[in-house]
């Protein structure tokens, strides 16, 4: 079987949709990470619930935060992780040009590594 025939078995992936889904989860991860830290702090102080809870999703949120952290830690190389951290996990809104200049990458290599990182995270999180 030739390579094109083998590739035809794979479902086509809409790159824009993958990027959109991963970025959405990364943005939610910033809040989830804080929520997990707040929960730990409350538990250490012996406080069950400090704020009113409108939605019962604590276990799901804890699990999402741990799985995203694991994906960031183990599925990306150092450059890919730095790109994701600076672009999507920093508190300030950062432009791509600032990220690749900060990391000392040329524009083409930056976009290649960013794309690879997004797809690695999508795979690790079972989005694709």
PyMOL commands that set and color helices and strands:
alter all, ss='L'
color gray80, all
select helices_A, chain A and resi 3-7+15-44+58-74+78-89+96-102+107-124
alter helices_A, ss='H'
color red, helices_A
deselect
rebuild
show_as cartoon
